[in-house]
Amino acid sequence: MLCQKFDKQVIFYSFLLADVHFIAEKESLNTHFSGYLHKKEKKSWYAACIVKTVQQIILMEMAMKIIQDYIDSKQQEFMNHPFFEILEQLNSLQELSYFVPELTFWAMTFQDILRINEERVNDPYLRKVARHHRLEDAGHEKWFLHDKKYMEAVNIDPTNDTNDVSWLYSKETQLTRDAAYAILAEVYKSNDEILNIVLLLTIESSGHVFFEKVSKQVKQTGKDKNLKYFSSSHLEVEMAHALFEEEMERSLFARTVPIQTRREALKMIDRCYDAFNKMFDGLIIACNRRLELAKQRNHQDAANKEPVELISHKAV
């Protein structure tokens, strides 16, 4: 009889699993099960223990799945950032270059974030994951500098030297720097090494959105083969690691994660995407400013090319 009661509770939880993400976030699992017990008139101390125990096991074992699902949801939201609407309207390599200088600080600092993050992980498997992510992106800052230099051939704003250190730390790049500092701060805030890995998964999710969309625009310009960081080849490199990441995902999902750590992970994901949203707000400002400069220059060039009407000598 005792086993039958337990089996019914396990069956109930199996139906509940599909909705456990929502329920866990609302902290209402006890309420749901208590209602079930009340209806079945099984409010014994033993039944209550079963509820609590199974609840904790399910939430701990599903924590990484919950975390990954939350990252996926934030990634979907990020796809709707207004920057990507502007990006779709940038039809030439010159126009695509308008936001590149403001990304410099992030592209360079990102390498330090990966390095420091790996150094702070001691768990053998988690350190392997952190090292994989660092090595996967090693040298990509050189790709960025290559593309930045290539695109500067069509620089629309000669009044600002975007290679100058003083410009890199100017007000124009402040939003990018603030975002980079915010992400780096998460490395030092982490009190559980699984959070260091969640940080990497979060950064990677935003990167997939950006590189997929920007490489598509670059390809339309016909200059894809001349670039590295912003090219489709970079996107292909990012996607080529899917096999390892599938294996990594299985291993991570098999880990039990304390509920408090899960809560901290979800908060960290929110903070990271807040930082990325602000960074891309800055890219919008950069694009709009340089688009306006280009418009003014085109008007000036058109005015300079207007034919001068010759005055007839008879009219003199």
ZADO-1210 file (C-alpha; in nm, 4 decimals, padded with zeros to 6 digits):
<atoms>
<atom x="00.0000" y="00.0000" z="00.0000" code="MET" pos="1"/>
<atom x="00.2855" y="00.2371" z="00.0899" code="LEU" pos="2"/>
<atom x="00.4522" y="00.1721" z="-00.2454" code="CYS" pos="3"/>
<atom x="00.1250" y="00.2362" z="-00.4258" code="GLN" pos="4"/>
<atom x="00.0900" y="00.5730" z="-00.2555" code="LYS" pos="5"/>
<atom x="00.4470" y="00.6636" z="-00.3491" code="PHE" pos="6"/>
<atom x="00.3898" y="00.5507" z="-00.7092" code="ASP" pos="7"/>
<atom x="00.0869" y="00.7769" z="-00.7398" code="LYS" pos="8"/>
<atom x="00.2900" y="01.0717" z="-00.6145" code="GLN" pos="9"/>
<atom x="00.5714" y="00.9984" z="-00.8577" code="VAL" pos="10"/>
<atom x="00.3197" y="00.9696" z="-01.1431" code="ILE" pos="11"/>
<atom x="00.1726" y="01.3039" z="-01.0410" code="PHE" pos="12"/>
<atom x="00.5165" y="01.4618" z="-01.0497" code="TYR" pos="13"/>
<atom x="00.5848" y="01.3150" z="-01.3917" code="SER" pos="14"/>
<atom x="00.2883" y="01.5117" z="-01.5246" code="PHE" pos="15"/>
<atom x="00.4155" y="01.8155" z="-01.3390" code="LEU" pos="16"/>
<atom x="00.7631" y="01.8023" z="-01.4950" code="LEU" pos="17"/>
<atom x="00.6566" y="01.9705" z="-01.8185" code="ALA" pos="18"/>
<atom x="00.5465" y="02.2734" z="-01.6218" code="ASP" pos="19"/>
<atom x="00.8145" y="02.2648" z="-01.3533" code="VAL" pos="20"/>
<atom x="01.0004" y="02.5687" z="-01.4892" code="HIS" pos="21"/>
<atom x="00.7008" y="02.7927" z="-01.4428" code="PHE" pos="22"/>
<atom x="00.6052" y="02.6393" z="-01.1116" code="ILE" pos="23"/>
<atom x="00.9570" y="02.6602" z="-00.9714" code="ALA" pos="24"/>
<atom x="00.9848" y="03.0275" z="-01.0606" code="GLU" pos="25"/>
<atom x="00.6547" y="03.1013" z="-00.8894" code="LYS" pos="26"/>
<atom x="00.7679" y="02.9044" z="-00.5855" code="GLU" pos="27"/>
<atom x="00.4243" y="02.7378" z="-00.5845" code="SER" pos="28"/>
<atom x="00.5167" y="02.3698" z="-00.6067" code="LEU" pos="29"/>
<atom x="00.4116" y="02.3108" z="-00.2466" code="ASN" pos="30"/>
<atom x="00.0778" y="02.4791" z="-00.3125" code="THR" pos="31"/>
<atom x="00.0082" y="02.2628" z="-00.6170" code="HIS" pos="32"/>
<atom x="00.0902" y="01.9397" z="-00.4388" code="PHE" pos="33"/>
<atom x="-00.0818" y="02.0406" z="-00.1169" code="SER" pos="34"/>
<atom x="-00.4007" y="02.0949" z="-00.3151" code="GLY" pos="35"/>
<atom x="-00.3611" y="01.7511" z="-00.4658" code="TYR" pos="36"/>
<atom x="-00.3112" y="01.5939" z="-00.1251" code="LEU" pos="37"/>
<atom x="-00.6085" y="01.7799" z="00.0172" code="HIS" pos="38"/>
<atom x="-00.8359" y="01.6482" z="-00.2580" code="LYS" pos="39"/>
<atom x="-00.7124" y="01.2938" z="-00.2002" code="LYS" pos="40"/>
<atom x="-00.7281" y="01.3355" z="00.1780" code="GLU" pos="41"/>
<atom x="-00.3663" y="01.2235" z="00.2180" code="LYS" pos="42"/>
<atom x="-00.2374" y="01.4919" z="00.4523" code="LYS" pos="43"/>
<atom x="-00.0212" y="01.2606" z="00.6598" code="SER" pos="44"/>
<atom x="00.3227" y="01.3570" z="00.7886" code="TRP" pos="45"/>
<atom x="00.4795" y="01.0920" z="00.5668" code="TYR" pos="46"/>
<atom x="00.3058" y="01.2255" z="00.2567" code="ALA" pos="47"/>
<atom x="00.4271" y="01.5761" z="00.3395" code="ALA" pos="48"/>
<atom x="00.7836" y="01.4455" z="00.3655" code="CYS" pos="49"/>
<atom x="00.7475" y="01.2787" z="00.0259" code="ILE" pos="50"/>
<atom x="00.6270" y="01.6081" z="-00.1207" code="VAL" pos="51"/>
<atom x="00.9212" y="01.8046" z="00.0160" code="LYS" pos="52"/>
<atom x="01.1826" y="01.5448" z="-00.0721" code="THR" pos="53"/>
<atom x="01.0662" y="01.4822" z="-00.4265" code="VAL" pos="54"/>
<atom x="01.0242" y="01.8558" z="-00.4800" code="GLN" pos="55"/>
<atom x="01.3847" y="01.9250" z="-00.3819" code="GLN" pos="56"/>
<atom x="01.5210" y="01.6388" z="-00.5930" code="ILE" pos="57"/>
<atom x="01.3292" y="01.7455" z="-00.9021" code="ILE" pos="58"/>
<atom x="01.4278" y="02.1087" z="-00.8747" code="LEU" pos="59"/>
<atom x="01.7947" y="02.0305" z="-00.8095" code="MET" pos="60"/>
<atom x="01.8172" y="01.7798" z="-01.0951" code="GLU" pos="61"/>
<atom x="01.6328" y="02.0056" z="-01.3381" code="MET" pos="62"/>
<atom x="01.8157" y="02.3228" z="-01.2350" code="ALA" pos="63"/>
<atom x="02.0514" y="02.3311" z="-01.5346" code="MET" pos="64"/>
<atom x="01.7623" y="02.2638" z="-01.7737" code="LYS" pos="65"/>
<atom x="01.5714" y="02.5490" z="-01.6134" code="ILE" pos="66"/>
<atom x="01.8775" y="02.7735" z="-01.6434" code="ILE" pos="67"/>
<atom x="01.9329" y="02.6857" z="-02.0109" code="GLN" pos="68"/>
<atom x="01.5664" y="02.7411" z="-02.0900" code="ASP" pos="69"/>
<atom x="01.5898" y="03.0831" z="-01.9289" code="TYR" pos="70"/>
<atom x="01.8992" y="03.1692" z="-02.1332" code="ILE" pos="71"/>
<atom x="01.7087" y="03.0659" z="-02.4463" code="ASP" pos="72"/>
<atom x="01.4178" y="03.2910" z="-02.3530" code="SER" pos="73"/>
<atom x="01.6474" y="03.5902" z="-02.2970" code="LYS" pos="74"/>
<atom x="01.8178" y="03.5154" z="-02.6289" code="GLN" pos="75"/>
<atom x="01.4803" y="03.5315" z="-02.8035" code="GLN" pos="76"/>
<atom x="01.4106" y="03.8678" z="-02.6398" code="GLU" pos="77"/>
<atom x="01.7530" y="03.9954" z="-02.7464" code="PHE" pos="78"/>
<atom x="01.6726" y="03.9170" z="-03.1108" code="MET" pos="79"/>
<atom x="01.4167" y="04.1969" z="-03.0937" code="ASN" pos="80"/>
<atom x="01.6649" y="04.4631" z="-02.9873" code="HIS" pos="81"/>
<atom x="01.6156" y="04.7741" z="-03.2080" code="PRO" pos="82"/>
<atom x="01.9792" y="04.7586" z="-03.3208" code="PHE" pos="83"/>
<atom x="01.9033" y="04.4585" z="-03.5385" code="PHE" pos="84"/>
<atom x="01.6308" y="04.6533" z="-03.7194" code="GLU" pos="85"/>
<atom x="01.8869" y="04.9210" z="-03.8037" code="ILE" pos="86"/>
<atom x="02.1396" y="04.6535" z="-03.9026" code="LEU" pos="87"/>
<atom x="01.9018" y="04.5228" z="-04.1699" code="GLU" pos="88"/>
<atom x="01.9019" y="04.8701" z="-04.3276" code="GLN" pos="89"/>
<atom x="02.2829" y="04.8910" z="-04.3545" code="LEU" pos="90"/>
<atom x="02.3377" y="04.7798" z="-04.7113" code="ASN" pos="91"/>
<atom x="02.7009" y="04.8692" z="-04.7771" code="SER" pos="92"/>
<atom x="03.0279" y="04.7862" z="-04.6048" code="LEU" pos="93"/>
<atom x="03.0700" y="05.1558" z="-04.5305" code="GLN" pos="94"/>
<atom x="02.7381" y="05.1675" z="-04.3475" code="GLU" pos="95"/>
<atom x="02.8160" y="04.8434" z="-04.1636" code="LEU" pos="96"/>
<atom x="03.1402" y="05.0000" z="-04.0420" code="SER" pos="97"/>
<atom x="02.9486" y="05.2683" z="-03.8514" code="TYR" pos="98"/>
<atom x="02.9076" y="05.0606" z="-03.5325" code="PHE" pos="99"/>
<atom x="03.2418" y="04.8759" z="-03.5447" code="VAL" pos="100"/>
<atom x="03.4634" y="05.1249" z="-03.3543" code="PRO" pos="101"/>
<atom x="03.2299" y="05.1188" z="-03.0537" code="GLU" pos="102"/>
<atom x="03.2753" y="04.7407" z="-03.0287" code="LEU" pos="103"/>
<atom x="03.6539" y="04.7647" z="-02.9912" code="THR" pos="104"/>
<atom x="03.6636" y="04.7729" z="-02.6112" code="PHE" pos="105"/>
<atom x="03.4344" y="04.4691" z="-02.5848" code="TRP" pos="106"/>
<atom x="03.6230" y="04.2637" z="-02.8454" code="ALA" pos="107"/>
<atom x="03.9513" y="04.3169" z="-02.6608" code="MET" pos="108"/>
<atom x="03.8213" y="04.2874" z="-02.3038" code="THR" pos="109"/>
<atom x="03.6320" y="03.9684" z="-02.3860" code="PHE" pos="110"/>
<atom x="03.9620" y="03.7782" z="-02.4055" code="GLN" pos="111"/>
<atom x="04.0471" y="03.8827" z="-02.0491" code="ASP" pos="112"/>
<atom x="03.7012" y="03.7816" z="-01.9306" code="ILE" pos="113"/>
<atom x="03.7515" y="03.4312" z="-02.0697" code="LEU" pos="114"/>
<atom x="04.1017" y="03.4038" z="-01.9213" code="ARG" pos="115"/>
<atom x="04.0086" y="03.5228" z="-01.5724" code="ILE" pos="116"/>
<atom x="03.6925" y="03.3147" z="-01.5712" code="ASN" pos="117"/>
<atom x="03.8903" y="02.9972" z="-01.6424" code="GLU" pos="118"/>
<atom x="04.1468" y="03.0806" z="-01.3752" code="GLU" pos="119"/>
<atom x="03.8723" y="03.0994" z="-01.1104" code="ARG" pos="120"/>
<atom x="03.7312" y="02.7514" z="-01.1841" code="VAL" pos="121"/>
<atom x="03.8840" y="02.4563" z="-00.9971" code="ASN" pos="122"/>
<atom x="03.6391" y="02.1733" z="-01.0642" code="ASP" pos="123"/>
<atom x="03.8187" y="01.9522" z="-01.3243" code="PRO" pos="124"/>
<atom x="03.5246" y="01.9134" z="-01.5621" code="TYR" pos="125"/>
<atom x="03.3983" y="02.2707" z="-01.5290" code="LEU" pos="126"/>
<atom x="03.7528" y="02.3971" z="-01.5855" code="ARG" pos="127"/>
<atom x="03.7658" y="02.1854" z="-01.9015" code="LYS" pos="128"/>
<atom x="03.4468" y="02.3559" z="-02.0209" code="VAL" pos="129"/>
<atom x="03.5833" y="02.7015" z="-01.9354" code="ALA" pos="130"/>
<atom x="03.9111" y="02.6263" z="-02.1137" code="ARG" pos="131"/>
<atom x="03.7225" y="02.5017" z="-02.4194" code="HIS" pos="132"/>
<atom x="03.5325" y="02.8295" z="-02.4440" code="HIS" pos="133"/>
<atom x="03.8508" y="03.0336" z="-02.4016" code="ARG" pos="134"/>
<atom x="04.0433" y="02.8402" z="-02.6660" code="LEU" pos="135"/>
<atom x="03.7445" y="02.8459" z="-02.8988" code="GLU" pos="136"/>
<atom x="03.7518" y="03.2277" z="-02.9013" code="ASP" pos="137"/>
<atom x="04.1291" y="03.2756" z="-02.8730" code="ALA" pos="138"/>
<atom x="04.2633" y="03.5070" z="-03.1409" code="GLY" pos="139"/>
<atom x="03.9247" y="03.6410" z="-03.2420" code="HIS" pos="140"/>
<atom x="04.0299" y="03.9869" z="-03.1242" code="GLU" pos="141"/>
<atom x="04.2877" y="03.9768" z="-03.4059" code="LYS" pos="142"/>
<atom x="04.0069" y="03.9009" z="-03.6499" code="TRP" pos="143"/>
<atom x="03.8259" y="04.2051" z="-03.5149" code="PHE" pos="144"/>
<atom x="04.1280" y="04.4330" z="-03.5557" code="LEU" pos="145"/>
<atom x="04.1756" y="04.3037" z="-03.9110" code="HIS" pos="146"/>
<atom x="03.8175" y="04.3905" z="-04.0037" code="ASP" pos="147"/>
<atom x="03.8296" y="04.7251" z="-03.8250" code="LYS" pos="148"/>
<atom x="04.1394" y="04.8238" z="-04.0203" code="LYS" pos="149"/>
<atom x="03.9861" y="04.7087" z="-04.3496" code="TYR" pos="150"/>
<atom x="03.6665" y="04.9028" z="-04.2841" code="MET" pos="151"/>
<atom x="03.8522" y="05.2208" z="-04.1892" code="GLU" pos="152"/>
<atom x="03.9312" y="05.2644" z="-04.5574" code="ALA" pos="153"/>
<atom x="03.5755" y="05.3951" z="-04.5836" code="VAL" pos="154"/>
<atom x="03.5722" y="05.5879" z="-04.2540" code="ASN" pos="155"/>
<atom x="03.2990" y="05.8509" z="-04.2591" code="ILE" pos="156"/>
<atom x="03.4198" y="06.0461" z="-03.9578" code="ASP" pos="157"/>
<atom x="03.7812" y="06.1615" z="-04.0101" code="PRO" pos="158"/>
<atom x="03.7508" y="06.4080" z="-03.7209" code="THR" pos="159"/>
<atom x="03.7687" y="06.1199" z="-03.4704" code="ASN" pos="160"/>
<atom x="04.0634" y="05.8816" z="-03.4592" code="ASP" pos="161"/>
<atom x="03.8976" y="05.5633" z="-03.3348" code="THR" pos="162"/>
<atom x="04.2403" y="05.4025" z="-03.2928" code="ASN" pos="163"/>
<atom x="04.3395" y="05.6598" z="-03.0325" code="ASP" pos="164"/>
<atom x="04.3352" y="05.5455" z="-02.6689" code="VAL" pos="165"/>
<atom x="04.1720" y="05.8697" z="-02.5565" code="SER" pos="166"/>
<atom x="03.8819" y="05.8003" z="-02.7928" code="TRP" pos="167"/>
<atom x="03.8562" y="05.4422" z="-02.6664" code="LEU" pos="168"/>
<atom x="03.7905" y="05.5838" z="-02.3188" code="TYR" pos="169"/>
<atom x="03.5726" y="05.8718" z="-02.4348" code="SER" pos="170"/>
<atom x="03.2029" y="05.9284" z="-02.3719" code="LYS" pos="171"/>
<atom x="03.1236" y="05.7804" z="-02.7144" code="GLU" pos="172"/>
<atom x="03.2323" y="05.4345" z="-02.6011" code="THR" pos="173"/>
<atom x="03.1076" y="05.4592" z="-02.2430" code="GLN" pos="174"/>
<atom x="02.8115" y="05.2224" z="-02.2861" code="LEU" pos="175"/>
<atom x="03.0363" y="04.9527" z="-02.4313" code="THR" pos="176"/>
<atom x="03.2876" y="04.9907" z="-02.1498" code="ARG" pos="177"/>
<atom x="03.0155" y="04.9827" z="-01.8848" code="ASP" pos="178"/>
<atom x="02.8770" y="04.6611" z="-02.0333" code="ALA" pos="179"/>
<atom x="03.2211" y="04.4981" z="-02.0460" code="ALA" pos="180"/>
<atom x="03.2879" y="04.5931" z="-01.6824" code="TYR" pos="181"/>
<atom x="02.9474" y="04.4565" z="-01.5785" code="ALA" pos="182"/>
<atom x="03.0167" y="04.1194" z="-01.7436" code="ILE" pos="183"/>
<atom x="03.3660" y="04.1031" z="-01.5929" code="LEU" pos="184"/>
<atom x="03.2193" y="04.1793" z="-01.2493" code="ALA" pos="185"/>
<atom x="03.0078" y="03.8634" z="-01.2747" code="GLU" pos="186"/>
<atom x="03.3264" y="03.6555" z="-01.2900" code="VAL" pos="187"/>
<atom x="03.4352" y="03.7907" z="-00.9509" code="TYR" pos="188"/>
<atom x="03.0868" y="03.7819" z="-00.7968" code="LYS" pos="189"/>
<atom x="03.0430" y="03.4102" z="-00.8567" code="SER" pos="190"/>
<atom x="03.0299" y="03.2046" z="-00.5361" code="ASN" pos="191"/>
<atom x="02.9620" y="02.8766" z="-00.7176" code="ASP" pos="192"/>
<atom x="03.1714" y="02.7561" z="-01.0110" code="GLU" pos="193"/>
<atom x="02.8625" y="02.6471" z="-01.2038" code="ILE" pos="194"/>
<atom x="02.7827" y="03.0195" z="-01.2306" code="LEU" pos="195"/>
<atom x="03.1098" y="03.0722" z="-01.4171" code="ASN" pos="196"/>
<atom x="02.9850" y="02.8249" z="-01.6778" code="ILE" pos="197"/>
<atom x="02.6385" y="02.9805" z="-01.6895" code="VAL" pos="198"/>
<atom x="02.8107" y="03.3121" z="-01.7605" code="LEU" pos="199"/>
<atom x="02.9853" y="03.1582" z="-02.0627" code="LEU" pos="200"/>
<atom x="02.6610" y="03.0066" z="-02.1910" code="LEU" pos="201"/>
<atom x="02.4897" y="03.3440" z="-02.1571" code="THR" pos="202"/>
<atom x="02.7612" y="03.5339" z="-02.3433" code="ILE" pos="203"/>
<atom x="02.7651" y="03.2688" z="-02.6144" code="GLU" pos="204"/>
<atom x="02.3882" y="03.2909" z="-02.6622" code="SER" pos="205"/>
<atom x="02.4030" y="03.6655" z="-02.7283" code="SER" pos="206"/>
<atom x="02.6997" y="03.6183" z="-02.9612" code="GLY" pos="207"/>
<atom x="02.5114" y="03.3697" z="-03.1757" code="HIS" pos="208"/>
<atom x="02.2365" y="03.6266" z="-03.2333" code="VAL" pos="209"/>
<atom x="02.4818" y="03.9013" z="-03.3278" code="PHE" pos="210"/>
<atom x="02.7070" y="03.6989" z="-03.5601" code="PHE" pos="211"/>
<atom x="02.4166" y="03.5325" z="-03.7382" code="GLU" pos="212"/>
<atom x="02.2565" y="03.8667" z="-03.8186" code="LYS" pos="213"/>
<atom x="02.5697" y="04.0681" z="-03.8967" code="VAL" pos="214"/>
<atom x="02.7255" y="03.7991" z="-04.1198" code="SER" pos="215"/>
<atom x="02.4027" y="03.7891" z="-04.3204" code="LYS" pos="216"/>
<atom x="02.4294" y="04.1625" z="-04.3894" code="GLN" pos="217"/>
<atom x="02.7988" y="04.1429" z="-04.4718" code="VAL" pos="218"/>
<atom x="02.7348" y="03.8635" z="-04.7204" code="LYS" pos="219"/>
<atom x="02.4868" y="04.0830" z="-04.9057" code="GLN" pos="220"/>
<atom x="02.7580" y="04.3440" z="-04.9627" code="THR" pos="221"/>
<atom x="02.9744" y="04.0913" z="-05.1484" code="GLY" pos="222"/>
<atom x="03.2668" y="04.1630" z="-04.9130" code="LYS" pos="223"/>
<atom x="03.2269" y="03.8544" z="-04.6974" code="ASP" pos="224"/>
<atom x="03.5544" y="03.6959" z="-04.8154" code="LYS" pos="225"/>
<atom x="03.7502" y="04.0098" z="-04.7207" code="ASN" pos="226"/>
<atom x="03.6468" y="03.9968" z="-04.3562" code="LEU" pos="227"/>
<atom x="03.7114" y="03.7594" z="-04.0675" code="LYS" pos="228"/>
<atom x="03.5338" y="03.8675" z="-03.7474" code="TYR" pos="229"/>
<atom x="03.2132" y="03.9850" z="-03.9152" code="PHE" pos="230"/>
<atom x="03.2096" y="03.7182" z="-04.1859" code="SER" pos="231"/>
<atom x="03.0075" y="03.4015" z="-04.2278" code="SER" pos="232"/>
<atom x="03.3286" y="03.2021" z="-04.1657" code="SER" pos="233"/>
<atom x="03.3287" y="03.3270" z="-03.8043" code="HIS" pos="234"/>
<atom x="02.9694" y="03.2132" z="-03.7642" code="LEU" pos="235"/>
<atom x="03.0638" y="02.8733" z="-03.9071" code="GLU" pos="236"/>
<atom x="03.3454" y="02.8442" z="-03.6516" code="VAL" pos="237"/>
<atom x="03.0999" y="02.9242" z="-03.3723" code="GLU" pos="238"/>
<atom x="02.8563" y="02.6590" z="-03.4918" code="MET" pos="239"/>
<atom x="03.1254" y="02.3949" z="-03.5548" code="ALA" pos="240"/>
<atom x="03.1584" y="02.3284" z="-03.1827" code="HIS" pos="241"/>
<atom x="02.8018" y="02.2017" z="-03.1523" code="ALA" pos="242"/>
<atom x="02.9149" y="01.8391" z="-03.1087" code="LEU" pos="243"/>
<atom x="03.1239" y="01.9187" z="-02.8016" code="PHE" pos="244"/>
<atom x="02.8518" y="02.1443" z="-02.6664" code="GLU" pos="245"/>
<atom x="02.5927" y="01.8673" z="-02.6959" code="GLU" pos="246"/>
<atom x="02.8155" y="01.6397" z="-02.4885" code="GLU" pos="247"/>
<atom x="02.8842" y="01.9259" z="-02.2487" code="MET" pos="248"/>
<atom x="02.5127" y="01.9949" z="-02.2169" code="GLU" pos="249"/>
<atom x="02.4410" y="01.6334" z="-02.1223" code="ARG" pos="250"/>
<atom x="02.7121" y="01.6392" z="-01.8560" code="SER" pos="251"/>
<atom x="02.6024" y="01.9731" z="-01.7151" code="LEU" pos="252"/>
<atom x="02.2362" y="01.8746" z="-01.7083" code="PHE" pos="253"/>
<atom x="02.3298" y="01.5630" z="-01.5111" code="ALA" pos="254"/>
<atom x="02.4648" y="01.7809" z="-01.2296" code="ARG" pos="255"/>
<atom x="02.2523" y="01.8648" z="-00.9300" code="THR" pos="256"/>
<atom x="02.2457" y="02.2372" z="-00.8587" code="VAL" pos="257"/>
<atom x="02.1202" y="02.3827" z="-00.5288" code="PRO" pos="258"/>
<atom x="01.8022" y="02.5870" z="-00.5654" code="ILE" pos="259"/>
<atom x="01.9743" y="02.8989" z="-00.4304" code="GLN" pos="260"/>
<atom x="02.2432" y="02.8674" z="-00.6985" code="THR" pos="261"/>
<atom x="01.9722" y="02.8351" z="-00.9614" code="ARG" pos="262"/>
<atom x="01.8135" y="03.1549" z="-00.8376" code="ARG" pos="263"/>
<atom x="02.1485" y="03.3336" z="-00.8491" code="GLU" pos="264"/>
<atom x="02.2065" y="03.2041" z="-01.2020" code="ALA" pos="265"/>
<atom x="01.8773" y="03.3452" z="-01.3285" code="LEU" pos="266"/>
<atom x="01.9543" y="03.6825" z="-01.1711" code="LYS" pos="267"/>
<atom x="02.3001" y="03.6815" z="-01.3289" code="MET" pos="268"/>
<atom x="02.1532" y="03.6036" z="-01.6721" code="ILE" pos="269"/>
<atom x="01.9233" y="03.9037" z="-01.6327" code="ASP" pos="270"/>
<atom x="02.2157" y="04.1286" z="-01.5406" code="ARG" pos="271"/>
<atom x="02.4222" y="04.0070" z="-01.8358" code="CYS" pos="272"/>
<atom x="02.1468" y="04.0693" z="-02.0858" code="TYR" pos="273"/>
<atom x="02.0811" y="04.4100" z="-01.9308" code="ASP" pos="274"/>
<atom x="02.4477" y="04.4876" z="-02.0012" code="ALA" pos="275"/>
<atom x="02.4244" y="04.3624" z="-02.3604" code="PHE" pos="276"/>
<atom x="02.1084" y="04.5640" z="-02.4217" code="ASN" pos="277"/>
<atom x="02.2839" y="04.8800" z="-02.3032" code="LYS" pos="278"/>
<atom x="02.5888" y="04.8038" z="-02.5170" code="MET" pos="279"/>
<atom x="02.3700" y="04.7684" z="-02.8244" code="PHE" pos="280"/>
<atom x="02.1857" y="05.0871" z="-02.7332" code="ASP" pos="281"/>
<atom x="02.5279" y="05.2483" z="-02.7730" code="GLY" pos="282"/>
<atom x="02.5707" y="05.0885" z="-03.1157" code="LEU" pos="283"/>
<atom x="02.2413" y="05.2456" z="-03.2235" code="ILE" pos="284"/>
<atom x="02.3687" y="05.5883" z="-03.1174" code="ILE" pos="285"/>
<atom x="02.6912" y="05.5322" z="-03.3129" code="ALA" pos="286"/>
<atom x="02.5055" y="05.4210" z="-03.6260" code="CYS" pos="287"/>
<atom x="02.2618" y="05.7104" z="-03.6179" code="ASN" pos="288"/>
<atom x="02.5385" y="05.9654" z="-03.5652" code="ARG" pos="289"/>
<atom x="02.7480" y="05.8385" z="-03.8540" code="ARG" pos="290"/>
<atom x="02.4455" y="05.7938" z="-04.0804" code="LEU" pos="291"/>
<atom x="02.3677" y="06.1606" z="-04.0213" code="GLU" pos="292"/>
<atom x="02.7287" y="06.2570" z="-04.0951" code="LEU" pos="293"/>
<atom x="02.7137" y="06.0584" z="-04.4190" code="ALA" pos="294"/>
<atom x="02.3907" y="06.2304" z="-04.5149" code="LYS" pos="295"/>
<atom x="02.5440" y="06.5732" z="-04.4554" code="GLN" pos="296"/>
<atom x="02.8549" y="06.4815" z="-04.6542" code="ARG" pos="297"/>
<atom x="02.6468" y="06.3548" z="-04.9466" code="ASN" pos="298"/>
<atom x="02.4484" y="06.6785" z="-04.9504" code="HIS" pos="299"/>
<atom x="02.7709" y="06.8762" z="-04.9478" code="GLN" pos="300"/>
<atom x="02.9199" y="06.6672" z="-05.2293" code="ASP" pos="301"/>
<atom x="02.6032" y="06.7133" z="-05.4341" code="ALA" pos="302"/>
<atom x="02.6167" y="07.0890" z="-05.3810" code="ALA" pos="303"/>
<atom x="02.9811" y="07.1011" z="-05.4890" code="ASN" pos="304"/>
<atom x="02.8999" y="06.9130" z="-05.8084" code="LYS" pos="305"/>
<atom x="02.6173" y="07.1437" z="-05.9174" code="GLU" pos="306"/>
<atom x="02.7061" y="07.3006" z="-06.2549" code="PRO" pos="307"/>
<atom x="02.7994" y="07.6682" z="-06.2463" code="VAL" pos="308"/>
<atom x="02.5923" y="07.8740" z="-06.4875" code="GLU" pos="309"/>
<atom x="02.8193" y="08.0721" z="-06.7207" code="LEU" pos="310"/>
<atom x="02.7375" y="08.4397" z="-06.7637" code="ILE" pos="311"/>
<atom x="02.7124" y="08.5471" z="-07.1274" code="SER" pos="312"/>
<atom x="02.9529" y="08.8254" z="-07.2314" code="HIS" pos="313"/>
<atom x="02.6585" y="08.9950" z="-07.3990" code="LYS" pos="314"/>
<atom x="02.4972" y="09.0485" z="-07.0621" code="ALA" pos="315"/>
<atom x="02.8031" y="09.2298" z="-06.9299" code="VAL" pos="316"/>
</atoms>
